[in-house]
Every structure is written in C-alpha cells, then in structure tokens.
Amino acid sequence: MFFDAHVHRPASESGGFLIGLQGDPVYDGTITNEEVLSLAAKSGRHIPFLYLQRMALQGQLPCTDFLKYHPRREKYGPEEIISSIRRFKPRCVIIDSLNEPFWCPYDYWRVLRECPDVQFVLAHAGGYQVNEFLKICHFQNWVAD
C-alpha cells in the first residue's frame, strides 16, 4: 500500500493527492478536474486538487479546499496566484515550481508570505533551484534547525 503526493494518472497507489491536468498539451491518461472529484469521492483515500487554468482564475469553481497552480503551463504570475488564492480561499495549494527562468524562488516565497493561512506544497522543490528553495524553507522555519 502506498500513497502518492502528485497523481495525474491514477494507477496502483492506495491514495494521495489527485491532480487534474487540463489545457495544452493534453497527455494520454491524465485526468480532468471533474474526474478528480469523482475518483476522490469514490476512493475515500484521495484528496482532490483542482487544476486552475488561466481562464479559471476569474471564473467559478466547484466547491473545493484544494487547488493546483501551474505557472509555466498557464503563464500566470505571482500576483495572479495571490489574487486567486484570496478569492477562492483554499486550505491547501500545490504550485508547480519548475518555472525557471520566468519565476525565481523568491516569487514563490512572496506567494507563501502573502497567504499565511494556506498550506503549500511546492511541487518538484524548485527543480534546478532546489538550493534556493531550501533557503526559503529555512527562512520560514520549515526545516528543523
């Protein structure tokens, strides 16, 4: 039995974070936001994270406490994410952090500081910028001293 923290294609995991992947390009086997909600309701062991396309930032969403932002795919900036988080008031947010060179690590830190009541998962830990992400965690006291 294992749980996965980043599932776009459900397989043999027992639970974890189900994340819709919408927009372009479309990858075979990935699931939409509607499928995420349905699968999570059936399994009882998955947490449904809805993927926010750029056009959804100002639109309506199904009732959810869990959102996924993908700045590279959707080409939105930190201010748009901060505004969206304030609008939708999620409990937890996943932000894809493979967005170099368009975002720097401090852009993510700014989002986190502006939304202190939200729990965040910075997917992929900054990729090539992992050392900078570790510093951010230390600054925020997220890494044990």
N, C-alpha and C positions, 0 to 999 in steps of 0.2 A: 504494500500500500504506500503510495507516495502522493504528495500534494505539489502542485506546480504553481509558481507565482507569476507566470506570464504565458497564458494559453490562448493562442489564436486559432488553433486546430485541435479540438478535443481528441484525445487518444486514450491511453491506458491510465491516466492519472486518476486518483481517487477523489480529488477535489482541488481547490485552489482558486486563483483569480482567472475568470473567463473574461476575455477582452475582445470586443468586436473590432474588426478591421474593415473599414469602409473606404471609399474613394479610390483613386488611381495610384498605382496599378492595382488590379484585382489579382489575388493569389488563390490558386485552387485550394479548396478545403478550408479556407478561413471563414469565420462566421460573422454574421451581421449583428447589429445591436439587438434586433428582435430575437434572433436565435440565441444570443447570450442570455437574455431574460428568460426565455423558455427553458433552455437547458439548465440554467441555475435553479429555476423553480422545481424542475423535475428531480435534480440530483440531491438538493439539500446540502451539498458539500462544496459548492462553488459560490464564489462571490462575483456578481455580475458588474463589470466595469464597462460603461458605455463610452464608445469612441466618439469624440467630438470633431466632426468635420468643420471646416471654416464656416460654412453656411449655417451650421447649428449653433454657433456661438451666440447669435441673437434670436434664435428660434425657440421652439418649445421642445421639451424633453419629457420622456416618460419619467415618472417619479423614481428617482434613484439617489443613493448616497455616495455612489462610486463612479468617478469619471476618469477617462484616459485622454491625454493630450499628446499629439504627435507633431511637434513644431516643424520638423523637416518635411514631412509629407504635406502638411496643411499650410505651411508658410505663414504661421501667425507668430507674433512677437510676445514678449513677456507681459506687456500692458494688456493685450487682448486676453491672455490667460487669467491674469489677476482680475480683470473686469468680469470675466465669465464665472470664475470661482465665487466672486462676491454675489453675482446674480443667482447662480444655481445652488449655492451653499452646500456643497458635498461634504461628507465626513472624511473621505479619503480620495486622493488624486494620484494617478500614475502619470508621470511626464517622461516621455522618451527622451533620453539625454544624448542621443547620437545626432547632434545637430551642428557640429563644427563645420564650417567656420562662422555660421550665421548667429549662433549664440555662444557666449563664453560662460564658464562656470558661474560667474557672479550674476549672470542673468537668472539662473535657476535659484541662486541664493536669494535674490531680490523677491522672486515669487514666493518663496518659503517665508521670508520675513514679513511680507505684506499680508500673508494669510496664516497667522499663527495658530488659529483654532482648527486647522485642517492637517490631517496626517498625510504625508507624502511618501511615495515610492519613486525614486529616481532610477528608472529602468536603465540598465546597462552601465550604471555607475560612471557616466561621462565618457565611456569608451576610451579613446586615447588620452583624454584629460582626467583619468582616474585619480592622479595625484592631487589635482586641484579639488576634486570632489571630496577626497579625504580631508583636505584642509577645511572645506566648508563644514563637513560633519564635525570636525574638531572645534571650529568656531562656535557651532551651535550646541556643543557639548553632547553630540550624539554618539561620540566614540568614547568609551570608558578611558579615563586617564590612567 
